[in-house]
């Protein structure tokens, strides 16, 4: 069992890595096409994940036989491809904002597809998040807001 201090250090490290992915991608996408960048990121991720699993002694080849593992891997690759295509056309901060608002989309999908109860506080949170998204991704003008 890991100590709380070690967990906090790992959490901080993960936050730094995930937080810098958008500016780093924006820099790299100017010199590398989005598909190549996605392939590189996926290959690097596989190398790091396999090394981490092997070091911890938790290697289980059955995971590679599961079609679900391959489907999730393909879905993740598609997400990063779309992210890299989008970051090519907008700022890193707007890309990060749009990607990280996926938590709100999950809440909406849970209500729509899984019939989860939409409590007043959940509805207020979703509406506030979507309103904030519109404000932050728009450019202010004298008349009102227009999409940037």
Secondary structure, DSSP 8 states (H G I E B T S, - for coil): ---HHHHHHHHHHHHHHHHHHHHHHHHHTTTS-HHHHHHHHHHHHHHHHHHHHHHHT---THHHH-HHHHHHHHHHHHHHHHHHHHHTTS-HHHHHHHHHTHHHHHHHHHHHHH-----HHHHHHHHHHHHHHHHHTEEE-SSSEEE-
